[in-house]
Amino acid sequence: MRRIACILLLLLSACDGTDEAAHCLFQVAAGDEPSRVASLGSDDGGFTPYAEGGSVSLVYGQQGGLMITPRVGVPAGAEDPETLCGTLTITSYMDGATTPAERLQEVLLLRRSGDLYRSARMQQFLGYSESELVGHTLTMTTELVTSAFVASGSVSVELQ
């Protein structure tokens, strides 16, 4: 029994509070909530949605993989809370393919900034070969489910 208590204490002490969405795991509830538009974009001091047909820069990760680092933005209603938890799914298709190239699922903490909810930056791994990615079109569909609403969207961008 003492061994189990020590293991539990070690596991709990490993939580350093950097994962803001950790408390969201049991607060997300799906239903027939009103639909909103979820936009993927960048954060250059403020949220900027990716433009349809625009370009997005690839970023190298610490293990040599190439990724994009989007955030999600969703309009906030007048009665919405300051923070909201949600489950986000991004399904990515390369060059119009019907089979997904990548699927990212994350539990997010959305923070309100004026009339917009924004997520933290995510890391969406796409591959290791720059020549197989640069210049290609990536179409991303998003679905965000929260306890207050469901949001979805789609955007196609050229990888740079």
N, C-alpha and C positions, 0 to 999 in steps of 0.2 A: 504494500500500500504506500509506503514511504517513497519507493522508487517511482510510482505513478505520479505522486504529488510533485516530486522533483522534476520529472519530465514535463508535466503541465506548467510548472513555474518557469522552466527554461523556455518553453514555447511562448508563453505569454510575455516574457521579458524580451523576446526577439521582435515583438511588435513595437516599432519605433515611432509610429504615428505618421509616417511619410505616405502611406497609402490612404488618401482621403476617402476613397470610395469603399473602404473596408466595412464601414458601418452601414452601407447601403444594401448589403447582400439580402437582407430579409425585409426590406422596405419597398421593393418593386412589386407592383401589382398590375397585371394586364387587364383589359376590359374593353368596353365599347366607348372609350373616351373620344372626344373630338379630335380631329386630325389637324396637325400643324406641319409646316415645312421644316425639315432638318437640312441644314446646309453644311457642307464640309468646307473648310477654309484655313487660312493662315492667321497668325497673330503677330502683326507688326505694330504693336502699340494699341491696336483695336482689332476686332475680328473683321477679316476681309474674306468673303466667300470666294471659292474658286469660281472663275468665269467659265461658262460652257465653251469648250474649244480652246481655253487658255492653256498656259503651261504651268507645270509644277516641277520644282527642282528635287532631284533625288539626293539623298543624304546617305553617307556611309556610316554604318554602325560600328561599334567597337570590335565586332568579330568579322568585319569585312563585308557584311551584307548591305544591300542597297534598300532603302526604304523611303517612304514619304512620312511626314510628321503633321498630319492634319489635326485640327480641332473641329468640334461640331458646334454649330450655333443654331438656336431655336428661338423664335419670338416668344416673349413672356407676356402673359396677360396681366391686366391691372390687379387682379386678386391673387396672382400666383405668389408663392413663398420666395424667399431670398435664395434658398438652395433647394435642390431637388435631385433625387437619385434616379438613375435610369440604366437600362440595359441597352447597349448599342450594338448593332450588327452592321458591318460594312462588307458587302460582297463586291469583289472587283473582277472585271472582265477585261482581258487584253485584246485590243484590236477587233472588237465586235464578236468575240467568241461566245459560244453559248454555255461553255463549261467554265465555272469560276477559276480564275488564276489564284485568288487568295480570298480568305474569309477571316475577318477580324471580329471577335466578340469581346466586349469589355463592359464591366459595370462602372458607371461614371458618376461623379458628383458634379452636377451642373451648378454654376454660380451665376446669379443674376447680375447684370451690369446694365442698368437702365431698363430698356425694353427688350433685352436679349439675354438668354441663357448661353453661357459658354462653358465648354469643357476644358480640361487640361489637354496639353499636347499628347497625342498618341503616336506610337511607332508602328507603322504598317509595313512589314517586311515584304519585299517583292521579288528578290532574287540576288544572285551574286555577280551576274554578268552585265556590265554596263551596256555592251553592244546589243544585248537582247532586250534592253529596256528603253534606252534613249531614243527618242523620236517616235515611239509607239504611243498609241492612244489607250488610256486606262479609263474605263467607265466604272464608276462606283455608285452602287445603290445603298442607301442607308435606311435603317429602321431603328427608331428609338422608342422604347416603351418605358413610361414612368407611371407613378401612381396617379398622376393628374391628367396625362394625355399621351397619345401616340403620335409620333412625327415620322415622316419619311421624305426621301428626296433622292435625286440622281444627278450626277454630273460627269461629263467626259472631259478629260484633260490630256495634254501631250506631256510625256515625261521628258525632262531635260536633265 
